[in-house]
């Protein structure tokens, strides 16, 4: 069934649902850039389409949802098979959710597709334990490729999860370097006016869900010394979550006053980063895989302070574009933040190097092209 003509290959992205997470935004970036002369692309969600549905539909992408209508819905495969036949799908591009993996396996087993690819976006289970349950490994073993986000991520999948190294292709995530760019002209002053910040204020920004694993409390405790030093330092927290009230109370106990701003969920993160002086990622171990916000900050020309989690060492150059500190180490994080606050020349050099790293290795167009080339290789019969 593999096409030998010049007709576009038909690919279906199969996901659980499209929420507001980073992987869903990356899917949208891919959808807006894929080569329609090479691929016909459709999207199918087992549950409701979610936040990104209407944006995908507006792009003219065939969109299907509610394929799985209950925990043990035996008709789900029949509904999926109808879509696969209708779209003449050759390859399913899916993620590591058990339902989507098993349905992709069945589609290949029954000859409805030629290939399926499984992308991983996590390291470990948020609830503890392994990412891949034992029962899922035989199904993953039939996948034509598994996608990891970095060499560190691939090592984790092999060593901790027991997946086959030969199946795994590394494709870095990427960011739009035109959307995430350094400020120009009077942008900083204009953007800061909304928050009442001055042009000379030092803005330390975190973009994260406000939940315990993100350790925003560590960030607040680490910036107390800078705030108390007399420098006009502002801590800007972008995001929301169950820790919001606790963090507000902590800021009060630390007597940080109006030095801390809770901005809530924003859809203008690129603007927020452009008006900032640095980004801090304070997450604890096991909570990050390939934090895209680090790339976004680097693309914007910001120095970064980050805990040593996930694949950050594959993304930054410690001591040149970022300062990497141990997780849960308040003293080390405080020292790193103070170093960048007190040395404007170093902060500028870090920002310039960070943007160059993103331009060289993590541009979104490179990510999209690498994914398309993988699909073409597999559909041409090149088995990993």
C-alpha positions in Angstrom: 0.0 0.0 0.0 3.0 2.3 0.2 2.7 5.0 -2.4 5.2 5.0 -5.3 3.7 8.0 -7.0 4.3 11.7 -6.6 1.0 12.2 -4.8 1.2 13.6 -1.3 1.4 11.0 1.4 -1.6 10.9 3.7 -0.7 11.2 7.4 -3.1 11.2 10.4 -2.1 12.7 13.7 -3.8 10.6 16.4 -4.0 12.1 19.9 -6.1 11.9 23.0 -7.2 15.5 23.1 -5.6 18.9 22.3 -5.3 20.8 25.5 -3.2 24.0 26.1 0.1 22.2 26.7 3.5 22.7 25.1 3.3 19.5 22.9 -0.1 20.7 21.5 1.4 24.1 20.6 4.3 22.3 18.9 1.7 20.3 16.9 0.1 23.5 15.8 3.5 24.9 14.7 4.0 21.7 12.7 0.5 21.9 11.1 1.0 25.5 10.0 4.3 24.6 8.3 4.0 21.2 6.8 4.5 20.9 3.1 1.2 20.3 1.5 2.8 19.2 -1.8 4.4 16.3 0.2 1.7 15.5 2.8 -2.0 15.5 3.2 -2.5 15.8 7.0 -5.5 15.1 9.2 -6.1 15.2 12.9 -8.1 12.8 15.1 -8.7 13.1 18.8 -10.1 10.2 20.8 -11.8 12.6 23.1 -13.0 16.2 22.5 -10.9 18.3 20.2 -10.0 20.8 22.9 -8.4 24.2 22.9 -6.7 23.8 19.5 -9.6 22.3 17.5 -10.9 25.5 16.0 -7.5 26.8 15.1 -6.7 23.6 13.2 -10.1 23.6 11.4 -9.4 27.3 10.4 -6.3 26.0 8.7 -8.4 23.7 6.6 -7.1 20.5 8.3 -9.6 17.6 8.3 -10.5 17.2 12.0 -12.2 14.3 13.8 -13.0 13.9 17.5 -14.9 11.7 20.0 -13.7 8.4 18.5 -13.5 6.9 22.0 -16.9 7.3 23.7 -16.3 5.3 26.9 -13.5 3.5 28.7 -14.3 0.2 27.1 -15.7 1.4 23.8 -15.4 -1.5 21.4 -16.6 0.6 18.5 -13.7 3.0 18.7 -11.6 1.0 16.3 -14.4 0.8 13.8 -14.8 4.6 13.8 -11.0 5.0 13.4 -10.9 2.5 10.5 -13.6 4.5 8.7 -11.5 7.6 8.9 -8.4 5.8 7.8 -10.1 4.4 4.7 -11.8 7.8 3.9 -8.5 9.6 4.1 -6.4 6.8 2.6 -4.0 7.2 5.5 -0.5 5.7 5.0 1.0 6.7 8.3 -0.3 7.5 11.8 1.7 10.0 13.9 0.8 9.5 17.5 1.9 9.9 21.1 2.6 7.6 24.0 -0.9 7.4 25.4 -1.8 3.7 25.6 -5.1 4.0 23.7 -3.6 5.8 20.7 -0.7 3.4 20.6 -2.9 0.3 20.7 -5.3 1.7 18.1 -2.3 2.5 15.8 -1.0 -1.0 16.3 -4.4 -2.5 15.3 -4.6 -0.3 12.3 -1.2 -1.5 11.0 -2.0 -5.1 12.0 -5.2 -5.1 9.9 -3.5 -3.5 6.9 -5.2 -0.1 7.2 -1.9 1.8 7.3 1.7 1.1 6.4 3.5 2.8 9.3 3.0 4.3 12.7 5.3 6.6 14.7 5.1 7.2 18.4 6.5 10.5 19.9 7.4 10.8 23.6 7.1 14.0 25.5 7.8 12.9 29.1 10.4 11.4 31.4 8.7 9.4 34.0 5.1 9.2 35.2 3.8 12.4 37.0 2.3 10.1 39.6 5.5 8.2 40.1 6.9 5.1 38.5 7.6 4.3 34.9 6.3 6.1 31.9 5.7 3.0 29.8 3.5 0.2 31.4 4.8 -3.3 30.8 1.7 -4.3 28.8 2.3 -1.5 26.3 5.9 -2.5 25.3 4.8 -5.2 22.8 2.7 -2.7 21.0 5.5 -0.1 21.0 7.8 -2.8 19.6 5.7 -2.8 16.4 6.0 0.9 15.9 8.2 1.9 12.9 9.9 4.7 14.9 9.8 6.2 18.4 10.6 9.9 18.7 12.7 11.3 21.6 13.3 15.0 22.1 17.0 14.9 22.8 19.9 12.5 23.4 19.3 12.6 27.1 15.6 11.8 26.5 16.6 8.8 24.3 19.0 7.5 27.0 16.1 7.7 29.5 13.8 5.8 27.2 16.4 3.0 26.7 17.8 2.8 30.2 14.8 3.5 32.4 11.9 2.4 30.2 13.6 -0.5 28.4 12.8 0.6 24.9 14.9 -0.4 21.9 17.6 2.2 21.0 17.5 1.2 17.4 13.8 2.3 17.1 14.4 5.8 18.5 14.9 8.9 16.4 15.9 12.2 18.1 14.0 15.2 16.8 14.5 18.4 18.8 11.6 20.6 19.5 11.9 24.1 17.9 10.6 27.6 18.4 9.6 30.3 16.0 12.6 32.7 16.0 10.6 35.4 14.4 7.9 35.4 17.0 10.4 34.9 19.8 13.0 37.6 19.1 14.9 40.3 21.0 13.0 43.6 21.6 13.4 46.5 19.1 13.0 50.2 19.6 10.9 51.2 22.6 9.2 47.8 22.9 10.5 47.2 26.4 9.2 50.4 27.9 5.8 50.0 26.1 5.3 46.4 27.2 6.4 47.1 30.8 3.8 50.0 31.1 1.0 47.4 31.6 2.6 46.1 34.8 3.8 49.4 36.1 7.4 48.4 35.6 10.1 51.0 34.9 12.6 50.7 32.0 15.4 50.3 34.5 13.7 47.6 36.6 15.3 44.2 36.5 12.5 41.8 35.6 13.0 38.1 36.6 10.4 36.0 34.9 9.1 32.5 35.3 6.6 30.9 32.9 5.1 27.8 34.5 2.1 26.2 36.0 1.8 27.2 39.7 2.0 23.8 41.2 4.4 22.3 43.8 6.6 20.5 41.2 7.6 23.7 39.5 9.1 25.0 42.8 8.1 28.6 42.3 8.5 28.9 46.1 12.3 28.2 45.5 12.4 31.0 43.0 10.8 33.5 45.4 13.1 32.5 48.3 16.1 32.8 45.9 15.2 36.4 44.9 14.7 37.8 48.3 18.4 38.9 48.6 18.3 40.7 45.3 15.0 42.5 46.2 16.4 43.5 49.5 19.7 44.8 47.9 18.0 48.0 46.9 18.0 47.2 43.2 14.5 47.5 41.6 14.0 43.8 40.9 10.6 42.5 39.9 9.6 38.9 39.9 7.0 38.2 37.2 5.1 34.9 37.4 3.2 33.9 34.3 0.8 31.0 34.8 -1.8 29.8 37.2 -2.5 26.7 39.2 -3.3 25.2 42.6 -0.3 26.9 44.3 -1.4 30.4 43.5 -2.7 31.3 47.0 0.2 29.6 48.8 2.7 31.4 46.8 1.0 34.7 47.3 1.1 34.1 51.1 4.8 33.2 50.8 5.6 36.4 49.0 3.9 38.3 51.8 5.8 36.4 54.5 9.1 37.1 52.7 8.1 40.8 52.7 8.6 41.0 48.9 5.5 43.3 48.7 4.8 44.6 45.2 8.1 43.1 43.9 6.1 40.0 42.9 3.5 40.1 40.2 1.1 37.3 39.4 0.3 37.7 35.7 -1.9 34.7 35.4 -2.3 32.7 32.1 -1.2 34.8 29.1 -1.3 34.3 25.4 1.4 36.9 24.8 4.4 35.0 26.2 6.6 36.3 23.4 5.9 39.9 24.5 6.4 39.0 28.2 9.8 37.6 27.5 10.8 40.6 25.4 10.3 42.9 28.4 12.1 40.6 30.8 15.8 40.5 31.8 16.1 36.8 32.5 14.1 33.6 32.7 14.2 31.2 35.6 13.2 27.6 35.5 13.0 26.3 39.1 11.4 22.8 38.5 12.4 19.8 40.6 13.7 16.5 39.1 11.2 14.4 37.1 8.9 17.3 36.1 10.5 18.4 32.9 11.6 16.7 29.7 12.4 19.4 27.1 11.1 22.7 28.5 10.3 24.7 25.4 10.1 28.0 27.4 13.9 27.8 27.9 14.3 27.8 24.1 11.8 30.6 23.8 13.7 32.7 26.3 17.0 32.0 24.5 15.5 32.9 21.2 14.4 36.2 22.7 17.9 36.9 23.8 17.5 36.3 27.5 20.0 34.7 29.9 18.6 31.7 31.7 18.9 30.3 35.2 17.6 26.7 35.2 17.7 23.7 37.5 19.4 20.6 36.1 16.3 18.7 35.0 15.2 16.8 32.0 17.2 17.7 28.8 18.2 21.2 29.7 21.9 20.4 29.2 21.1 19.4 25.6 19.5 22.8 25.2 21.8 25.3 26.9 25.5 25.9 27.3 26.2 26.1 31.0 28.3 29.2 31.7 27.7 30.6 28.3 24.0 30.9 27.7 22.7 29.8 31.0 23.6 29.0 34.6 22.5 25.4 35.5 22.0 24.7 39.2 21.0 21.6 41.2 17.3 21.1 41.8 16.0 22.3 45.1 19.2 24.2 45.9 18.1 27.7 47.0 21.6 28.9 47.7 22.9 28.0 44.2 19.8 29.5 42.5 20.1 32.7 44.5 23.8 33.0 43.6 23.1 32.4 39.9 20.3 35.1 39.8 22.4 37.6 41.7 25.3 37.0 39.3 23.2 37.9 36.3 21.5 40.8 38.0 24.9 42.3 39.0 26.8 41.7 35.8 24.9 43.3 32.8 27.7 42.5 30.4 27.6 38.8 31.3 23.8 38.8 31.0 23.9 40.3 27.6 26.6 37.9 26.4 24.5 34.9 27.7 21.5 36.3 25.8 23.3 36.7 22.5 24.8 33.2 22.8 21.5 31.7 23.6 19.8 33.2 20.6 22.5 31.9 18.3 22.2 28.4 19.8 18.4 28.4 18.9 19.1 29.7 15.4 21.6 27.0 14.8 19.9 24.0 16.4 16.3 24.6 17.5 14.5 26.6 14.9 10.9 25.4 14.4 11.3 25.0 10.6 14.2 22.6 11.3 12.0 20.6 13.6 9.2 20.4 11.1 11.5 19.4 8.2 13.1 16.7 10.3 9.7 15.2 11.1 8.6 15.2 7.5 11.9 13.6 6.4 11.4 10.8 8.9 7.9 10.2 7.5 9.2 10.1 4.0 12.0 7.7 4.9 9.6 5.3 6.6 7.1 5.5 3.8 9.9 4.8 1.3 10.6 1.6 3.1 13.6 2.7 5.1 13.1 0.9 8.4 15.0 2.2 11.5 
